Amino acid sequence: MDIIAVRLLNIILQNSEKEAAIEIHFPGPEIFFEKDTLIAIGGADFSPFLITDSKQIVEMNNWQCTWVSAGSILKFKKRSFGQRAYIAIKGGASVKEWLGSKSTNGLLDFNTIKANSQIDTQLFPKPDFFPYLAFSLLPPYSDSPIIRLIKGNEYDLLTHESKTLLENQPFGISLNSNRMGIRLEGVALNLENKLELISSAVDFGTVQLLPDGQLIILMADHQTTGGYPRLGNVVSVDLPILAQCGAQDTIQFRFISLSEAEELLILREKEIRKLKVTFSLLSGNSIK
């Protein structure tokens, strides 16, 4: 869901950006480490801490590499912010790969993590330096963000009043939201004329108008086609911000042009490239 969090955590661990990480919700799991491991946690802040084999409690910081000694237990105290935290592991996790992906598919029971599941990791020597991310490099997470959109194919089918509402009213996030889509609650929007649409392509971030006038934003587990009007699409750089929003949070929309969205994405990728170069120089490794 929060793609940028996984990329950033893997970068500070000197992994491939596409290496698998564990996505968790609160209350988080308890994880027992059978061997020394270097990890980094980010995304949502669930106040992680370690209980060492000598029963010492060690508080952990998000966005920083942490050495976990064998026999330690990772736990999470409280949800301070956000909906999804990520645990990245130095060297990645030895899980099954299908079509180039290490993702979980619960319906197919593929790479699902349950109680007593074991994940194999690699052994690395304890480093002398534990990289961390500066605050300025983190996504601008918020529980009431402004989410930027590019206009969708059916935007012009809205009434004038609904266009105004779409861009000016705050929308609450419904409890009836999941990884497939975030449902919004607000004043109902209307089309100029009711019509039937042929199913068309949709993507991560597509904003659709439901028959009851409410909106849904398709998320990571979205379907590939849909027949509801597509009013817009969330720009790529704002998807991680949206992924950390949950029930009782509010969002507002602001439309920007395609060229502005591209510039935002290019700027973000330049910053990530600088970060990768910095850590590569510090470690003496080549850029992955």
N, C-alpha and C positions, 0 to 999 in steps of 0.2 A: 504493500500500500504506500509506504513512505520510501520511495526508491532512493531519494538523495541521502537519507540517513544510512542506508546500507552501503552506499558507495563511499561516503565519508568515513565510516567506521573501518571498512576494508582498506582504505587508503592509509589511515594512520597505523594499521597493522601490517602494512606492506603486502597485502593480499592483492589478487586480481579484484578489480572493482565488481565483477560479476559473481564473486564467491558467495556461496549460500550463507545466510545468517538465520537466526531463530527469531521469528516474530512472536511477541507475547502480548497478552492483554492483562489487565489487573482484575483479580488478584493473580500475581505471577506464580510461576512454578518454583519448586525447590529443586536445585540442581546440585548433585554430588559429583565432585571432581576426583576421579581415581588416579590422575597423574597431574603433574605440574602443567599449567596451561596459561597462555597469554590471551586475554580477552579484552573487548571494548564494548561498552553499552551506550546506546544513544536513542534518539527519537524522543518518545515520552519519558518523563522522569517518574519512575516508580520507587525512588529512594532505595537503590540496591545496597546490600551489605553482605559481608562474608562472615561466616563462623568457621574459624580455622580448626584444625584437628586438636589444637591445644585449648579450644573453647574461647579464644579471643574473638571479639567482634570488631570487624574492620569496615568502616564506612567507605563507600565507593563514589567516585565522581563520574558523572556521565561524560562522554566524549573524551575519555582518557584511557590509554592502555593500562591494564591492571594485571599484575602477576598473581595467579591463583595457585597456591601450593596444594599438592596432593592431600586428600582428606578433608578439604574445605567444602562448605555448603554455601551456595549462593541463594539468598532470599531477597524478598522485596517488601518494604515496610508499609508504604502508602503511595497513593497516586497523587503526586504533586501537580503534574501537568500532563496533558496529552492522552491519547488512546492506545498507542502502539509503541512498545519499546523493542529494541533489537539487540540481540547478543551476537556479536561477531567474534570469531575464533581465529587465532593466528594459524595460518595454513589451511583454514577452512574445515569443513566437516565431511567425513566420508559417508556420503549418502548416495542413493541411486540417481542416475541421470537419464533423462528421456528427452529426445529431440533437443539436446543442448541445454536443458533446464533441470535444476535440482529442486524445483518447487514442490510443495505439498498439494495433493489432490485428495481431499477427504472422501469424496464419493467413490474413488477408485482405491482407497486405502493405500495411496502411494506416498511414501515418505511421511506418513502421519506420525506425530509424536504423542505418545500416551504415557500414563503412569508406568514407571519402571523401564521406559524406553532407554536404550543406550546409543550414544553417538560417539563414534571413534574419532579421535583427534591425533595430531602429530606432536612429537616431542621436539621442543626447541630449547636452547640454553636461555637462562634468564638474562634479559638485556640490561645494559648499563643505563639506558635512557628510555623513559616511558613517554612516548609522544602523546600530545593532546591537541585538541582543536581550540583555537581562539574563538571567543564569543562572536566576533565580527564575521566569522565564516559560517555560522549556523543559520539554517533557514529561519525567517522571521515568524516563528510560530506564534499563534494567538488564539484565544477562545472566541474572538469576534473579528475575524479577518475580513479584509476586502479581497474578494476573489475576482481575478480578471478573466474576461471571456472574449473569445472571437465570435462574431455573429454566426449563427447556424443557418442552414438552408431554408428553414421554415420560420425564421424570425419575423419576416415581413408579413406573415399571416396573422400576427397578433393585432388586436385592436390598439388604437393609440393609447388608451388608458392603461392597457396591460403592459405595453412597452414602457410606459412611465413607471408603473409599479415594479417591473422587473429590475429596473436600474436604480430605484430609490427606496424600496421598502426592505427592511431586514427580514431574513428568513430564518426561522428556527429549524434545528435539526431534529427530526423525529426519532423516537425510540425504535421505530420500525425501519432501522437502517442496518446495513451489513456490508461485507466486503464486495458484494455484487453492486450495491447502489446505496447512496445516501438520499433518503427522502426528506424533503423540505416542507415546512409548514408556514403559510402566509396567506394573504388575501388571494383568492383564486384568480387565475389569469384566464383570458378568453381569446379565442380566434375570431376573426371577422366573420367567417362562415365555417360551419362544421363540415368536415370532409374526411374521406377515407384515404389513407396513404399506403403506398406500396412499401414493404419493408426495405430499409436501406441500411448501409453500413453505419455502425456506431463504434465508439472507441472509449478508452479510459478518459473520463472527463466530459463526455457528451451530456448536455443538459436537455432532458426531454420533458415535454408537457403531458401530464397524465389526463385521462378523461374527466377527472374531478377538478381540474384546474390547478392542481398542485404540481410541483416539480420533483424530478429525481435526477441525481447526478450519477452516472455510471462510474463504477470504481474498478479495482484491480480484477475482480472475478466477473466482469461484465460479459454479456453475450456479444456476438459479433454483428447481429442485425437487429433492427427494431422498427416498429411501425408507428411509434408516437412522434409528433413533431419535434424536430431538433432545433432548439432555440439558440444554442450556443455550444461552445466547447471551452472548458477551462484550459488556460495556457499551461504549458508543461511545468514552468517554474513554480506555479501555485498548487500543483497537485499534492506535493508533500505537506503543504500547510493545511490543505483540506483534509488530508488523510489523518491528521492529528486532532480533528474536531469530532465532537461527539454530542450525544443528546444534551439539550439545554444550552448548547453553544449556539451562537447566531452568526450568520454571514451576510455580506452584502456583495452585490455584483457591480462590476464596472467594465464596460466594453472598451477594448483597445483594438488597434488594427493588427493585421497579420504581420506586417513589417515590424511593429513594436514588439510583438510576441517573439519574433525571431531574434531581435536585438537583445531581449532579456535572456533568452536561452544561450545566445553566443557569449554574453557577459558572464553568465554562470559557469559555462564550460571553460572559459578562460581562467576564472578563479580556481576551478578544480584542477586545471592543468598546472597552474602555479604551485598549488598545494602538493601535487604529486612530484613535481620537480624538486621542491624543498625537501620533502621526506626522502626522496631518492638520493639527494646530495648528502643528507645527514647520515644515511645508512650505507652509502657507497654502492647501492644497487641500481640496476637499470630500471627505467620506467616501464610499468606493466600496463 
